[in-house]
Amino acid sequence: MTGVTLTESYAMYPTASVSGWYLAHPQARYFATGKILRDQVESLAERKDQSPAHVERDLSPVLGYDN
């Protein structure tokens, strides 16, 4: 059991619940984003009011430099 229910108007409860159909096509082209650079990490850290080290830890798999 997930604990998700439907209201009488078919809304999902709790309201943060999400569901959907995910389909793939054999000819679909998927892409990856580029590596994140130090200036981008510093900008994100400033906007989130976090230390650059904290942001680097969270984003370590996609960093484009050695920290």
KOLGUVEX-992263 format. One record per residue (C-alpha): x, y, z; residue in three letters. Coordinates in steps of 0.2 Angstrom, whole numbers, padded with zeros to 4 digits, always signed. Layout:
XYZala...
END
This chain:
+0000+0000+0000met+0006+0017-0004thr-0006+0027+0006gly-0012+0037-0009val-0031+0038-0012thr-0043+0047-0024leu-0055+0060-0019thr-0073+0059-0025glu-0067+0071-0039ser-0053+0059-0043tyr-0039+0070-0037ala-0025+0061-0028met-0022+0063-0010tyr-0010+0067-0002pro-0009+0082-0014thr+0010+0079-0017ala+0006+0062-0025ser+0011+0060-0043val+0008+0047-0056ser+0010+0045-0074gly+0013+0035-0089trp+0031+0035-0095tyr+0034+0029-0113leu+0049+0028-0124ala+0051+0027-0142his+0065+0016-0151pro+0070+0031-0162gln+0070+0044-0148ala+0086+0053-0145arg+0091+0057-0127tyr+0104+0069-0122phe+0115+0073-0107ala+0119+0090-0100thr+0137+0095-0100gly+0148+0095-0084lys+0145+0108-0071ile+0160+0121-0070leu+0167+0129-0054arg+0159+0146-0058asp+0142+0138-0060gln+0144+0129-0043val+0149+0145-0034glu+0134+0154-0042ser+0122+0140-0036leu+0129+0140-0019ala+0127+0159-0017glu+0109+0158-0024arg+0105+0144-0012lys+0114+0152+0003asp+0125+0136+0005gln+0144+0133+0005ser+0152+0128-0012pro+0158+0113-0003ala+0140+0107+0001his+0135+0110-0017val+0150+0101-0024glu+0146+0086-0013arg+0128+0086-0020asp+0133+0088-0038leu+0149+0077-0037ser+0144+0065-0051pro+0142+0079-0064val+0156+0091-0059leu+0168+0096-0073gly+0183+0098-0062tyr+0192+0090-0047asp+0187+0098-0031asn
END
